[in-house]
Amino acid sequence: MGRFVMDPNEMFDMDAAMFHLKQAAELYVKDALITMAKIYLKIPHDILSTYSVEENETNEFIGFDYMTKCASLNEKHALDF
């Protein structure tokens, strides 16, 4: 994230980062799909590691949908899930 802010101690716009991650997932970028699935399924993730969503059935369904998209791309992490 350091290249997106002038001061390394400055916070970046988490909502903007999440927006771009969602856009990448909609374009079937594997890393974005995996990260979105992990965020919504409450699985530890590296990208936007501090971001979390509310734990509820709707978000679990969204996470499962992202994981299904990963599986359709033969992503090994999704096939294990």
C-alpha positions as CSV (number, residue, x, y, z in Angstrom):
1,M,0.0,0.0,0.0
2,G,3.0,2.3,0.4
3,R,3.0,3.4,-3.2
4,F,-0.6,4.8,-2.9
5,V,0.1,7.1,0.0
6,M,2.8,9.8,0.4
7,D,3.5,9.1,4.1
8,P,3.9,5.5,5.1
9,N,2.1,6.3,8.4
10,E,-0.9,7.7,6.5
11,M,-4.0,5.5,6.3
12,F,-5.3,4.5,2.8
13,D,-8.9,4.6,1.8
14,M,-10.1,1.1,2.8
15,D,-13.5,1.5,1.0
16,A,-11.8,2.5,-2.3
17,A,-9.4,-0.5,-2.0
18,M,-12.4,-2.8,-1.4
19,F,-14.2,-1.3,-4.4
20,H,-11.3,-2.0,-6.6
21,L,-10.9,-5.5,-5.2
22,K,-14.6,-6.2,-6.0
23,Q,-14.2,-4.9,-9.5
24,A,-11.3,-7.2,-10.1
25,A,-13.3,-10.1,-8.7
26,E,-16.1,-9.3,-11.1
27,L,-13.6,-9.5,-13.9
28,Y,-12.6,-13.0,-12.7
29,V,-9.1,-12.1,-11.5
30,K,-8.1,-15.2,-9.5
31,D,-6.4,-13.4,-6.6
32,A,-9.3,-11.0,-6.2
33,L,-11.8,-13.9,-6.2
34,I,-9.9,-15.8,-3.6
35,T,-9.5,-12.8,-1.4
36,M,-13.2,-11.8,-1.7
37,A,-14.2,-15.4,-0.9
38,K,-12.0,-15.4,2.2
39,I,-13.2,-12.0,3.4
40,Y,-16.8,-13.1,3.2
41,L,-16.2,-16.6,4.6
42,K,-14.2,-15.2,7.5
43,I,-11.0,-17.1,6.4
44,P,-7.7,-15.4,7.1
45,H,-6.4,-13.5,4.1
46,D,-3.3,-11.5,3.1
47,I,-4.8,-8.7,1.0
48,L,-6.7,-6.1,3.0
49,S,-6.1,-8.3,6.1
50,T,-7.8,-5.9,8.5
51,Y,-11.0,-5.7,6.4
52,S,-13.9,-7.8,7.6
53,V,-17.6,-8.0,7.0
54,E,-20.5,-8.8,9.3
55,E,-20.9,-12.5,10.0
56,N,-24.3,-13.5,8.6
57,E,-26.0,-15.9,6.2
58,T,-26.0,-13.4,3.3
59,N,-22.3,-12.8,3.5
60,E,-21.6,-16.5,3.7
61,F,-23.6,-17.0,0.5
62,I,-21.6,-14.2,-1.2
63,G,-18.4,-15.8,0.0
64,F,-19.5,-19.2,-1.3
65,D,-20.4,-17.7,-4.6
66,Y,-16.9,-16.2,-5.0
67,M,-15.4,-19.5,-4.0
68,T,-17.6,-21.2,-6.7
69,K,-16.2,-18.8,-9.3
70,C,-12.7,-19.7,-8.2
71,A,-13.5,-23.4,-8.6
72,S,-14.8,-22.7,-12.1
73,L,-11.3,-21.4,-12.9
74,N,-9.7,-24.6,-11.4
75,E,-8.2,-22.7,-8.5
76,K,-6.7,-25.3,-6.2
77,H,-7.7,-23.3,-3.0
78,A,-11.3,-23.4,-4.0
79,L,-11.2,-27.1,-5.0
80,D,-10.0,-27.9,-1.4
81,F,-12.8,-25.8,0.1
